[in-house]
């Protein structure tokens, strides 16, 4: 007779529990803070060169 194998993924799924609402809120706040930092870093690192070029171009035209 064939030996039955236990599926470890089904065992993992059975052990999942709902996270407490406070933990969910903390995680969502941390994600929002990380997104804000990434957006600010992008704003100041990627667009500074373009902004300076436009600034000096307008100053040179006058």
mmCIF file of the N, C-alpha and C atoms, coordinates in Angstrom:
data_MODEL
# 
_entry.id   MODEL 
# 
loop_
_atom_site.group_PDB 
_atom_site.id 
_atom_site.type_symbol 
_atom_site.label_atom_id 
_atom_site.label_alt_id 
_atom_site.label_comp_id 
_atom_site.label_asym_id 
_atom_site.label_entity_id 
_atom_site.label_seq_id 
_atom_site.pdbx_PDB_ins_code 
_atom_site.Cartn_x 
_atom_site.Cartn_y 
_atom_site.Cartn_z 
_atom_site.occupancy 
_atom_site.B_iso_or_equiv 
_atom_site.pdbx_formal_charge 
_atom_site.auth_seq_id 
_atom_site.auth_comp_id 
_atom_site.auth_asym_id 
_atom_site.auth_atom_id 
_atom_site.pdbx_PDB_model_num 
ATOM 1   N N  . UNK A 1 1  ? 0.824  -1.175 0.000   1.00 0.00 ? 1  UNK A N  1 
ATOM 2   C CA . UNK A 1 1  ? 0.000  0.000  0.000   1.00 0.00 ? 1  UNK A CA 1 
ATOM 3   C C  . UNK A 1 1  ? 0.883  1.259  0.000   1.00 0.00 ? 1  UNK A C  1 
ATOM 4   N N  . UNK A 1 2  ? 0.454  2.303  -0.670  1.00 0.00 ? 2  UNK A N  1 
ATOM 5   C CA . UNK A 1 2  ? 1.240  3.530  -0.774  1.00 0.00 ? 2  UNK A CA 1 
ATOM 6   C C  . UNK A 1 2  ? 1.236  4.275  0.552   1.00 0.00 ? 2  UNK A C  1 
ATOM 7   N N  . UNK A 1 3  ? 2.401  4.794  0.871   1.00 0.00 ? 3  UNK A N  1 
ATOM 8   C CA . UNK A 1 3  ? 2.537  5.558  2.115   1.00 0.00 ? 3  UNK A CA 1 
ATOM 9   C C  . UNK A 1 3  ? 1.987  6.972  1.907   1.00 0.00 ? 3  UNK A C  1 
ATOM 10  N N  . UNK A 1 4  ? 1.134  7.420  2.815   1.00 0.00 ? 4  UNK A N  1 
ATOM 11  C CA . UNK A 1 4  ? 0.556  8.761  2.705   1.00 0.00 ? 4  UNK A CA 1 
ATOM 12  C C  . UNK A 1 4  ? 1.536  9.789  3.256   1.00 0.00 ? 4  UNK A C  1 
ATOM 13  N N  . UNK A 1 5  ? 1.692  10.854 2.493   1.00 0.00 ? 5  UNK A N  1 
ATOM 14  C CA . UNK A 1 5  ? 2.595  11.935 2.908   1.00 0.00 ? 5  UNK A CA 1 
ATOM 15  C C  . UNK A 1 5  ? 1.765  13.070 3.494   1.00 0.00 ? 5  UNK A C  1 
ATOM 16  N N  . UNK A 1 6  ? 2.309  13.668 4.536   1.00 0.00 ? 6  UNK A N  1 
ATOM 17  C CA . UNK A 1 6  ? 1.644  14.819 5.150   1.00 0.00 ? 6  UNK A CA 1 
ATOM 18  C C  . UNK A 1 6  ? 2.088  16.080 4.431   1.00 0.00 ? 6  UNK A C  1 
ATOM 19  N N  . UNK A 1 7  ? 1.140  16.923 4.140   1.00 0.00 ? 7  UNK A N  1 
ATOM 20  C CA . UNK A 1 7  ? 1.420  18.165 3.442   1.00 0.00 ? 7  UNK A CA 1 
ATOM 21  C C  . UNK A 1 7  ? 1.781  19.240 4.474   1.00 0.00 ? 7  UNK A C  1 
ATOM 22  N N  . UNK A 1 8  ? 3.031  19.713 4.490   1.00 0.00 ? 8  UNK A N  1 
ATOM 23  C CA . UNK A 1 8  ? 3.438  20.723 5.491   1.00 0.00 ? 8  UNK A CA 1 
ATOM 24  C C  . UNK A 1 8  ? 2.728  22.065 5.296   1.00 0.00 ? 8  UNK A C  1 
ATOM 25  N N  . UNK A 1 9  ? 2.314  22.367 4.067   1.00 0.00 ? 9  UNK A N  1 
ATOM 26  C CA . UNK A 1 9  ? 1.633  23.638 3.824   1.00 0.00 ? 9  UNK A CA 1 
ATOM 27  C C  . UNK A 1 9  ? 0.248  23.657 4.463   1.00 0.00 ? 9  UNK A C  1 
ATOM 28  N N  . UNK A 1 10 ? -0.416 22.531 4.476   1.00 0.00 ? 10 UNK A N  1 
ATOM 29  C CA . UNK A 1 10 ? -1.720 22.460 5.143   1.00 0.00 ? 10 UNK A CA 1 
ATOM 30  C C  . UNK A 1 10 ? -1.552 22.631 6.649   1.00 0.00 ? 10 UNK A C  1 
ATOM 31  N N  . UNK A 1 11 ? -0.451 22.118 7.202   1.00 0.00 ? 11 UNK A N  1 
ATOM 32  C CA . UNK A 1 11 ? -0.186 22.307 8.628   1.00 0.00 ? 11 UNK A CA 1 
ATOM 33  C C  . UNK A 1 11 ? 0.073  23.783 8.931   1.00 0.00 ? 11 UNK A C  1 
ATOM 34  N N  . UNK A 1 12 ? 0.803  24.466 8.054   1.00 0.00 ? 12 UNK A N  1 
ATOM 35  C CA . UNK A 1 12 ? 1.060  25.896 8.250   1.00 0.00 ? 12 UNK A CA 1 
ATOM 36  C C  . UNK A 1 12 ? -0.238 26.688 8.187   1.00 0.00 ? 12 UNK A C  1 
ATOM 37  N N  . UNK A 1 13 ? -1.092 26.360 7.241   1.00 0.00 ? 13 UNK A N  1 
ATOM 38  C CA . UNK A 1 13 ? -2.355 27.069 7.096   1.00 0.00 ? 13 UNK A CA 1 
ATOM 39  C C  . UNK A 1 13 ? -3.245 26.873 8.314   1.00 0.00 ? 13 UNK A C  1 
ATOM 40  N N  . UNK A 1 14 ? -3.217 25.696 8.877   1.00 0.00 ? 14 UNK A N  1 
ATOM 41  C CA . UNK A 1 14 ? -4.060 25.415 10.035  1.00 0.00 ? 14 UNK A CA 1 
ATOM 42  C C  . UNK A 1 14 ? -3.598 26.185 11.273  1.00 0.00 ? 14 UNK A C  1 
ATOM 43  N N  . UNK A 1 15 ? -2.313 26.547 11.321  1.00 0.00 ? 15 UNK A N  1 
ATOM 44  C CA . UNK A 1 15 ? -1.792 27.231 12.503  1.00 0.00 ? 15 UNK A CA 1 
ATOM 45  C C  . UNK A 1 15 ? -1.924 28.755 12.425  1.00 0.00 ? 15 UNK A C  1 
ATOM 46  N N  . UNK A 1 16 ? -2.468 29.288 11.322  1.00 0.00 ? 16 UNK A N  1 
ATOM 47  C CA . UNK A 1 16 ? -2.619 30.739 11.186  1.00 0.00 ? 16 UNK A CA 1 
ATOM 48  C C  . UNK A 1 16 ? -3.700 31.244 12.127  1.00 0.00 ? 16 UNK A C  1 
ATOM 49  N N  . UNK A 1 17 ? -3.413 32.405 12.737  1.00 0.00 ? 17 UNK A N  1 
ATOM 50  C CA . UNK A 1 17 ? -4.371 33.047 13.631  1.00 0.00 ? 17 UNK A CA 1 
ATOM 51  C C  . UNK A 1 17 ? -4.515 34.504 13.225  1.00 0.00 ? 17 UNK A C  1 
ATOM 52  N N  . UNK A 1 18 ? -5.629 35.079 13.563  1.00 0.00 ? 18 UNK A N  1 
ATOM 53  C CA . UNK A 1 18 ? -5.877 36.493 13.261  1.00 0.00 ? 18 UNK A CA 1 
ATOM 54  C C  . UNK A 1 18 ? -5.000 37.371 14.155  1.00 0.00 ? 18 UNK A C  1 
ATOM 55  N N  . UNK A 1 19 ? -4.397 38.385 13.554  1.00 0.00 ? 19 UNK A N  1 
ATOM 56  C CA . UNK A 1 19 ? -3.568 39.311 14.321  1.00 0.00 ? 19 UNK A CA 1 
ATOM 57  C C  . UNK A 1 19 ? -4.460 40.277 15.106  1.00 0.00 ? 19 UNK A C  1 
ATOM 58  N N  . UNK A 1 20 ? -4.009 40.703 16.280  1.00 0.00 ? 20 UNK A N  1 
ATOM 59  C CA . UNK A 1 20 ? -4.798 41.672 17.051  1.00 0.00 ? 20 UNK A CA 1 
ATOM 60  C C  . UNK A 1 20 ? -4.911 43.007 16.307  1.00 0.00 ? 20 UNK A C  1 
ATOM 61  N N  . UNK A 1 21 ? -6.019 43.725 16.494  1.00 0.00 ? 21 UNK A N  1 
ATOM 62  C CA . UNK A 1 21 ? -6.208 45.004 15.786  1.00 0.00 ? 21 UNK A CA 1 
ATOM 63  C C  . UNK A 1 21 ? -5.104 46.021 16.072  1.00 0.00 ? 21 UNK A C  1 
ATOM 64  N N  . UNK A 1 22 ? -4.574 46.031 17.303  1.00 0.00 ? 22 UNK A N  1 
ATOM 65  C CA . UNK A 1 22 ? -3.492 46.983 17.624  1.00 0.00 ? 22 UNK A CA 1 
ATOM 66  C C  . UNK A 1 22 ? -2.253 46.686 16.788  1.00 0.00 ? 22 UNK A C  1 
ATOM 67  N N  . UNK A 1 23 ? -1.970 45.404 16.604  1.00 0.00 ? 23 UNK A N  1 
ATOM 68  C CA . UNK A 1 23 ? -0.800 45.002 15.814  1.00 0.00 ? 23 UNK A CA 1 
ATOM 69  C C  . UNK A 1 23 ? -1.005 45.397 14.352  1.00 0.00 ? 23 UNK A C  1 
ATOM 70  N N  . UNK A 1 24 ? -2.208 45.197 13.834  1.00 0.00 ? 24 UNK A N  1 
ATOM 71  C CA . UNK A 1 24 ? -2.497 45.575 12.455  1.00 0.00 ? 24 UNK A CA 1 
ATOM 72  C C  . UNK A 1 24 ? -2.312 47.078 12.265  1.00 0.00 ? 24 UNK A C  1 
ATOM 73  N N  . UNK A 1 25 ? -2.810 47.867 13.210  1.00 0.00 ? 25 UNK A N  1 
ATOM 74  C CA . UNK A 1 25 ? -2.696 49.318 13.110  1.00 0.00 ? 25 UNK A CA 1 
ATOM 75  C C  . UNK A 1 25 ? -1.241 49.762 13.174  1.00 0.00 ? 25 UNK A C  1 
ATOM 76  N N  . UNK A 1 26 ? -0.456 49.139 14.036  1.00 0.00 ? 26 UNK A N  1 
ATOM 77  C CA . UNK A 1 26 ? 0.960  49.482 14.146  1.00 0.00 ? 26 UNK A CA 1 
ATOM 78  C C  . UNK A 1 26 ? 1.688  49.180 12.840  1.00 0.00 ? 26 UNK A C  1 
ATOM 79  N N  . UNK A 1 27 ? 1.392  48.032 12.253  1.00 0.00 ? 27 UNK A N  1 
ATOM 80  C CA . UNK A 1 27 ? 2.028  47.654 10.989  1.00 0.00 ? 27 UNK A CA 1 
ATOM 81  C C  . UNK A 1 27 ? 1.632  48.638 9.884   1.00 0.00 ? 27 UNK A C  1 
ATOM 82  N N  . UNK A 1 28 ? 0.352  49.001 9.827   1.00 0.00 ? 28 UNK A N  1 
ATOM 83  C CA . UNK A 1 28 ? -0.093 49.944 8.804   1.00 0.00 ? 28 UNK A CA 1 
ATOM 84  C C  . UNK A 1 28 ? 0.555  51.320 9.002   1.00 0.00 ? 28 UNK A C  1 
ATOM 85  N N  . UNK A 1 29 ? 0.722  51.752 10.239  1.00 0.00 ? 29 UNK A N  1 
ATOM 86  C CA . UNK A 1 29 ? 1.396  53.026 10.516  1.00 0.00 ? 29 UNK A CA 1 
ATOM 87  C C  . UNK A 1 29 ? 2.864  52.962 10.109  1.00 0.00 ? 29 UNK A C  1 
ATOM 88  N N  . UNK A 1 30 ? 3.523  51.840 10.393  1.00 0.00 ? 30 UNK A N  1 
ATOM 89  C CA . UNK A 1 30 ? 4.923  51.679 9.996   1.00 0.00 ? 30 UNK A CA 1 
ATOM 90  C C  . UNK A 1 30 ? 5.074  51.703 8.475   1.00 0.00 ? 30 UNK A C  1 
ATOM 91  N N  . UNK A 1 31 ? 4.143  51.061 7.780   1.00 0.00 ? 31 UNK A N  1 
ATOM 92  C CA . UNK A 1 31 ? 4.196  51.054 6.319   1.00 0.00 ? 31 UNK A CA 1 
ATOM 93  C C  . UNK A 1 31 ? 3.977  52.460 5.776   1.00 0.00 ? 31 UNK A C  1 
ATOM 94  N N  . UNK A 1 32 ? 3.039  53.193 6.352   1.00 0.00 ? 32 UNK A N  1 
ATOM 95  C CA . UNK A 1 32 ? 2.785  54.567 5.912   1.00 0.00 ? 32 UNK A CA 1 
ATOM 96  C C  . UNK A 1 32 ? 4.014  55.446 6.141   1.00 0.00 ? 32 UNK A C  1 
ATOM 97  N N  . UNK A 1 33 ? 4.675  55.276 7.275   1.00 0.00 ? 33 UNK A N  1 
ATOM 98  C CA . UNK A 1 33 ? 5.886  56.057 7.556   1.00 0.00 ? 33 UNK A CA 1 
ATOM 99  C C  . UNK A 1 33 ? 6.994  55.701 6.567   1.00 0.00 ? 33 UNK A C  1 
ATOM 100 N N  . UNK A 1 34 ? 7.146  54.425 6.264   1.00 0.00 ? 34 UNK A N  1 
ATOM 101 C CA . UNK A 1 34 ? 8.174  54.004 5.312   1.00 0.00 ? 34 UNK A CA 1 
ATOM 102 C C  . UNK A 1 34 ? 7.885  54.566 3.923   1.00 0.00 ? 34 UNK A C  1 
ATOM 103 N N  . UNK A 1 35 ? 6.616  54.572 3.504   1.00 0.00 ? 35 UNK A N  1 
ATOM 104 C CA . UNK A 1 35 ? 6.256  55.136 2.203   1.00 0.00 ? 35 UNK A CA 1 
ATOM 105 C C  . UNK A 1 35 ? 6.550  56.631 2.161   1.00 0.00 ? 35 UNK A C  1 
ATOM 106 N N  . UNK A 1 36 ? 6.245  57.328 3.243   1.00 0.00 ? 36 UNK A N  1 
ATOM 107 C CA . UNK A 1 36 ? 6.517  58.761 3.302   1.00 0.00 ? 36 UNK A CA 1 
ATOM 108 C C  . UNK A 1 36 ? 8.011  59.027 3.173   1.00 0.00 ? 36 UNK A C  1 
ATOM 109 N N  . UNK A 1 37 ? 8.811  58.279 3.885   1.00 0.00 ? 37 UNK A N  1 
ATOM 110 C CA . UNK A 1 37 ? 10.269 58.456 3.819   1.00 0.00 ? 37 UNK A CA 1 
ATOM 111 C C  . UNK A 1 37 ? 10.773 58.162 2.411   1.00 0.00 ? 37 UNK A C  1 
ATOM 112 N N  . UNK A 1 38 ? 10.248 57.116 1.796   1.00 0.00 ? 38 UNK A N  1 
ATOM 113 C CA . UNK A 1 38 ? 10.671 56.788 0.428   1.00 0.00 ? 38 UNK A CA 1 
ATOM 114 C C  . UNK A 1 38 ? 10.276 57.888 -0.552  1.00 0.00 ? 38 UNK A C  1 
ATOM 115 N N  . UNK A 1 39 ? 9.073  58.432 -0.390  1.00 0.00 ? 39 UNK A N  1 
ATOM 116 C CA . UNK A 1 39 ? 8.635  59.510 -1.277  1.00 0.00 ? 39 UNK A CA 1 
ATOM 117 C C  . UNK A 1 39 ? 9.480  60.763 -1.088  1.00 0.00 ? 39 UNK A C  1 
ATOM 118 N N  . UNK A 1 40 ? 9.787  61.092 0.158   1.00 0.00 ? 40 UNK A N  1 
ATOM 119 C CA . UNK A 1 40 ? 10.631 62.268 0.416   1.00 0.00 ? 40 UNK A CA 1 
ATOM 120 C C  . UNK A 1 40 ? 12.039 62.060 -0.126  1.00 0.00 ? 40 UNK A C  1 
ATOM 121 N N  . UNK A 1 41 ? 12.571 60.864 0.048   1.00 0.00 ? 41 UNK A N  1 
ATOM 122 C CA . UNK A 1 41 ? 13.912 60.575 -0.474  1.00 0.00 ? 41 UNK A CA 1 
ATOM 123 C C  . UNK A 1 41 ? 13.918 60.681 -1.989  1.00 0.00 ? 41 UNK A C  1 
ATOM 124 N N  . UNK A 1 42 ? 12.878 60.175 -2.609  1.00 0.00 ? 42 UNK A N  1 
ATOM 125 C CA . UNK A 1 42 ? 12.777 60.261 -4.063  1.00 0.00 ? 42 UNK A CA 1 
ATOM 126 C C  . UNK A 1 42 ? 12.672 61.710 -4.509  1.00 0.00 ? 42 UNK A C  1 
ATOM 127 N N  . UNK A 1 43 ? 11.889 62.477 -3.815  1.00 0.00 ? 43 UNK A N  1 
ATOM 128 C CA . UNK A 1 43 ? 11.709 63.886 -4.159  1.00 0.00 ? 43 UNK A CA 1 
ATOM 129 C C  . UNK A 1 43 ? 13.028 64.635 -4.103  1.00 0.00 ? 43 UNK A C  1 
ATOM 130 N N  . UNK A 1 44 ? 13.792 64.414 -3.038  1.00 0.00 ? 44 UNK A N  1 
ATOM 131 C CA . UNK A 1 44 ? 15.017 65.184 -2.857  1.00 0.00 ? 44 UNK A CA 1 
ATOM 132 C C  . UNK A 1 44 ? 16.218 64.594 -3.590  1.00 0.00 ? 44 UNK A C  1 
ATOM 133 N N  . UNK A 1 45 ? 16.181 63.330 -3.932  1.00 0.00 ? 45 UNK A N  1 
ATOM 134 C CA . UNK A 1 45 ? 17.349 62.766 -4.605  1.00 0.00 ? 45 UNK A CA 1 
ATOM 135 C C  . UNK A 1 45 ? 17.201 62.756 -6.119  1.00 0.00 ? 45 UNK A C  1 
ATOM 136 N N  . UNK A 1 46 ? 16.033 62.447 -6.638  1.00 0.00 ? 46 UNK A N  1 
ATOM 137 C CA . UNK A 1 46 ? 15.872 62.335 -8.078  1.00 0.00 ? 46 UNK A CA 1 
ATOM 138 C C  . UNK A 1 46 ? 15.569 63.669 -8.746  1.00 0.00 ? 46 UNK A C  1 
ATOM 139 N N  . UNK A 1 47 ? 14.865 64.525 -8.081  1.00 0.00 ? 47 UNK A N  1 
ATOM 140 C CA . UNK A 1 47 ? 14.399 65.746 -8.721  1.00 0.00 ? 47 UNK A CA 1 
ATOM 141 C C  . UNK A 1 47 ? 15.283 66.960 -8.457  1.00 0.00 ? 47 UNK A C  1 
ATOM 142 N N  . UNK A 1 48 ? 16.269 66.831 -7.596  1.00 0.00 ? 48 UNK A N  1 
ATOM 143 C CA . UNK A 1 48 ? 17.122 67.974 -7.282  1.00 0.00 ? 48 UNK A CA 1 
ATOM 144 C C  . UNK A 1 48 ? 17.907 68.407 -8.517  1.00 0.00 ? 48 UNK A C  1 
ATOM 145 N N  . UNK A 1 49 ? 18.457 67.450 -9.242  1.00 0.00 ? 49 UNK A N  1 
ATOM 146 C CA . UNK A 1 49 ? 19.234 67.792 -10.431 1.00 0.00 ? 49 UNK A CA 1 
ATOM 147 C C  . UNK A 1 49 ? 18.397 68.509 -11.460 1.00 0.00 ? 49 UNK A C  1 
ATOM 148 N N  . UNK A 1 50 ? 17.213 68.012 -11.693 1.00 0.00 ? 50 UNK A N  1 
ATOM 149 C CA . UNK A 1 50 ? 16.317 68.650 -12.661 1.00 0.00 ? 50 UNK A CA 1 
ATOM 150 C C  . UNK A 1 50 ? 15.924 70.047 -12.197 1.00 0.00 ? 50 UNK A C  1 
ATOM 151 N N  . UNK A 1 51 ? 15.621 70.196 -10.933 1.00 0.00 ? 51 UNK A N  1 
ATOM 152 C CA . UNK A 1 51 ? 15.223 71.500 -10.402 1.00 0.00 ? 51 UNK A CA 1 
ATOM 153 C C  . UNK A 1 51 ? 16.378 72.500 -10.504 1.00 0.00 ? 51 UNK A C  1 
ATOM 154 N N  . UNK A 1 52 ? 17.587 72.064 -10.197 1.00 0.00 ? 52 UNK A N  1 
ATOM 155 C CA . UNK A 1 52 ? 18.733 72.976 -10.290 1.00 0.00 ? 52 UNK A CA 1 
ATOM 156 C C  . UNK A 1 52 ? 19.011 73.375 -11.740 1.00 0.00 ? 52 UNK A C  1 
ATOM 157 N N  . UNK A 1 53 ? 18.897 72.427 -12.658 1.00 0.00 ? 53 UNK A N  1 
ATOM 158 C CA . UNK A 1 53 ? 19.096 72.766 -14.073 1.00 0.00 ? 53 UNK A CA 1 
ATOM 159 C C  . UNK A 1 53 ? 18.071 73.807 -14.529 1.00 0.00 ? 53 UNK A C  1 
ATOM 160 N N  . UNK A 1 54 ? 16.824 73.623 -14.134 1.00 0.00 ? 54 UNK A N  1 
ATOM 161 C CA . UNK A 1 54 ? 15.790 74.584 -14.521 1.00 0.00 ? 54 UNK A CA 1 
ATOM 162 C C  . UNK A 1 54 ? 16.041 75.943 -13.870 1.00 0.00 ? 54 UNK A C  1 
ATOM 163 N N  . UNK A 1 55 ? 16.518 75.919 -12.623 1.00 0.00 ? 55 UNK A N  1 
ATOM 164 C CA . UNK A 1 55 ? 16.786 77.167 -11.927 1.00 0.00 ? 55 UNK A CA 1 
ATOM 165 C C  . UNK A 1 55 ? 17.894 77.945 -12.618 1.00 0.00 ? 55 UNK A C  1 
ATOM 166 N N  . UNK A 1 56 ? 19.001 77.263 -12.935 1.00 0.00 ? 56 UNK A N  1 
ATOM 167 C CA . UNK A 1 56 ? 20.118 77.948 -13.561 1.00 0.00 ? 56 UNK A CA 1 
ATOM 168 C C  . UNK A 1 56 ? 19.803 78.353 -15.006 1.00 0.00 ? 56 UNK A C  1 
ATOM 169 N N  . UNK A 1 57 ? 18.966 77.584 -15.668 1.00 0.00 ? 57 UNK A N  1 
ATOM 170 C CA . UNK A 1 57 ? 18.569 77.941 -17.027 1.00 0.00 ? 57 UNK A CA 1 
ATOM 171 C C  . UNK A 1 57 ? 17.751 79.229 -17.007 1.00 0.00 ? 57 UNK A C  1 
ATOM 172 N N  . UNK A 1 58 ? 16.845 79.358 -16.029 1.00 0.00 ? 58 UNK A N  1 
ATOM 173 C CA . UNK A 1 58 ? 16.020 80.574 -15.946 1.00 0.00 ? 58 UNK A CA 1 
ATOM 174 C C  . UNK A 1 58 ? 16.865 81.761 -15.497 1.00 0.00 ? 58 UNK A C  1 
ATOM 175 N N  . UNK A 1 59 ? 17.822 81.538 -14.623 1.00 0.00 ? 59 UNK A N  1 
ATOM 176 C CA . UNK A 1 59 ? 18.675 82.649 -14.192 1.00 0.00 ? 59 UNK A CA 1 
ATOM 177 C C  . UNK A 1 59 ? 19.565 83.120 -15.333 1.00 0.00 ? 59 UNK A C  1 
ATOM 178 N N  . UNK A 1 60 ? 20.014 82.216 -16.182 1.00 0.00 ? 60 UNK A N  1 
ATOM 179 C CA . UNK A 1 60 ? 20.873 82.585 -17.300 1.00 0.00 ? 60 UNK A CA 1 
ATOM 180 C C  . UNK A 1 60 ? 20.126 83.297 -18.406 1.00 0.00 ? 60 UNK A C  1 
ATOM 181 N N  . UNK A 1 61 ? 18.824 83.089 -18.506 1.00 0.00 ? 61 UNK A N  1 
ATOM 182 C CA . UNK A 1 61 ? 18.022 83.720 -19.565 1.00 0.00 ? 61 UNK A CA 1 
ATOM 183 C C  . UNK A 1 61 ? 17.769 85.191 -19.290 1.00 0.00 ? 61 UNK A C  1 
ATOM 184 N N  . UNK A 1 62 ? 17.846 85.611 -18.018 1.00 0.00 ? 62 UNK A N  1 
ATOM 185 C CA . UNK A 1 62 ? 17.525 87.009 -17.681 1.00 0.00 ? 62 UNK A CA 1 
ATOM 186 C C  . UNK A 1 62 ? 18.634 87.941 -17.968 1.00 0.00 ? 62 UNK A C  1 
# 
